[in-house]
Amino acid sequence: RRVRAPLPYPISRYTFMKDFVISLTQFSSEETNLLHLLIGLMGAKVTRNLQLGNTSHLVCKKPEGIKYERSVEKGSIKVVRKEWVEACARQGSHVPESNYFFEAV
């Protein structure tokens, strides 16, 4: 049986992200599990598939891939690095995404 370390964030259960639908891409299983847990604890819904009419955020490692390209084309999906999720968890509130967008290539 695997022993899990406590979360490195001071959160229990919040709802400040309750209106967000977040998709993840390019992460290992372990990273995906942690991000899924953090996002859920902050009240957002995580979706495996990118839902163009419903997804509010895409969290990815690099600015590449099908989900990234579709999100950029759509224009209404905020594409951010995983550090945004971590910053929200540390802060215990919604942190502006602007510091976590990918740099223009």
C-alpha positions in Angstrom: 0.0 0.0 0.0 1.4 3.4 -1.0 1.7 6.1 1.6 0.8 9.5 0.4 2.3 12.8 1.6 0.0 15.6 2.7 -0.8 18.3 0.1 1.8 21.0 0.1 -1.0 23.6 0.0 -3.1 25.0 2.9 -6.5 24.2 1.5 -9.3 22.0 2.6 -12.3 22.6 0.4 -13.2 25.8 -1.4 -15.7 26.8 -4.0 -14.1 29.9 -5.5 -13.6 28.0 -8.8 -17.1 26.6 -9.0 -17.8 28.2 -12.3 -14.7 26.9 -14.0 -14.4 23.8 -16.3 -10.7 22.9 -16.6 -9.0 20.5 -19.0 -5.5 19.2 -18.5 -2.9 18.0 -21.1 0.7 16.9 -21.3 1.1 15.8 -17.7 2.2 12.5 -16.2 -0.3 10.4 -14.3 1.1 11.6 -11.0 0.9 15.3 -12.0 -2.6 14.8 -13.4 -3.8 13.2 -10.2 -2.4 16.1 -8.1 -3.8 18.8 -10.4 -7.2 17.0 -10.5 -7.3 16.9 -6.7 -6.3 20.5 -6.3 -8.8 21.7 -8.9 -11.6 19.7 -7.4 -10.8 20.9 -3.9 -11.1 24.5 -5.2 -14.6 23.7 -6.6 -13.9 23.5 -10.4 -14.9 20.6 -12.6 -12.1 18.8 -14.5 -12.9 17.4 -17.9 -10.7 14.9 -19.8 -11.9 16.2 -23.2 -11.7 19.8 -24.3 -15.3 21.0 -24.6 -15.1 24.0 -26.8 -18.5 25.4 -25.6 -17.9 24.7 -22.0 -14.2 24.6 -21.0 -13.0 27.8 -19.4 -9.3 26.9 -18.9 -6.7 24.6 -20.4 -3.7 23.8 -18.1 -0.7 22.5 -20.0 3.1 22.1 -19.8 4.0 23.5 -23.2 2.3 25.7 -25.8 1.8 22.9 -28.3 -0.5 20.0 -29.2 -4.1 19.6 -30.4 -5.8 20.8 -27.2 -3.6 23.9 -27.1 -4.2 24.7 -30.8 -7.9 24.3 -30.5 -8.0 26.5 -27.3 -6.0 29.3 -29.0 -8.3 29.1 -32.1 -11.4 29.3 -29.9 -10.0 32.3 -28.2 -12.3 32.1 -25.1 -10.4 29.4 -23.3 -7.6 30.6 -21.0 -4.5 28.6 -21.6 -2.3 28.6 -18.5 0.7 26.8 -16.9 0.2 24.5 -14.0 1.7 27.1 -11.7 -1.6 29.0 -11.9 -3.4 26.1 -10.3 -0.7 25.9 -7.6 -0.8 29.7 -7.0 -4.6 29.6 -6.5 -4.2 26.7 -4.1 -1.5 28.5 -2.1 -3.5 31.7 -2.0 -6.8 30.0 -1.3 -8.5 32.2 -3.9 -8.7 32.9 -7.6 -5.4 34.3 -8.8 -5.4 36.3 -12.1 -4.4 34.1 -15.0 -2.4 36.9 -16.8 0.9 36.0 -15.0 0.5 32.3 -16.1 -0.2 32.6 -19.8 2.4 31.2 -22.2 4.8 33.8 -23.8 4.0 34.5 -27.4 6.2 32.4 -29.7 
